[in-house]
Amino acid sequence: MRQLKALKKIFKTTVIISLTSLILNGCVYVNNDSWSDLTPEEPSQVQQAVEDVREVFSEVSRGN
């Protein structure tokens, strides 16, 4: 049971780090160029990724 909890925590941490990396990569791209260089779909994808990370952070902070 402890191993399962530890595995869940490691998985959630990995997901958080991965999503954060993807978001930061997108933010750096946008900051270096501009939003106008993005296709119409890309800003919404970045926003969705931010919302996903917020959701994961809130789950982790609640201890789920």
N, C-alpha and C positions, 0 to 999 in steps of 0.2 A: 504494500500500500504506500509506503514511504517512497519507494522507487518510482511509483506512478506519479506521485505528487512532484517529485524532483524532475521527472521527465517532462511533465506538463510545464513546470516553471522554466526549464531550459528551452522548451519549444516556444513558449510565449516570448521569452527574451530574444530568441533568434528571430522570431517574426518581427518584433519591435525594431530590432537593429536593422533588419533587411528593409523594412518599410521606410524607416528613417533615412537610410542610405539612398533609397530610390527617390524619396521626396527631396532630399538635399541636392541630389544630382539634378533633378528637374528645376529646383530653385536657382541653382548656379547657372544653368543653361539660360533660364529666363532673365536672370540678373545680367548676364554677359551680353545677351542679345536684346530681346524684348518680347513681350507677349505677342506682338504682331507677327513675329517669325513662327509662331506656333500655328498648327492647324486648328480649326474650330473645336476639334475633339480634345486636343491636348490640355487646355486649361481646365476642362471639366474632369479629365483624368487625374490631374494634379490635385484638384479639390477633393475628389473622391479618395485619393490616397491619404490626404491629410485627415479626412473624416475617419478612415479606417484606423489610422494610427491613434487618433483620439479615443476611439472605441476600445482598442486594445489596451491603451494606457489606463482607461477607466476600469476595465475588467481586472487588470493586474493590481491596481491600487485598491480595489475592493477585496482582493485576495482570492478571486475565483480561479 
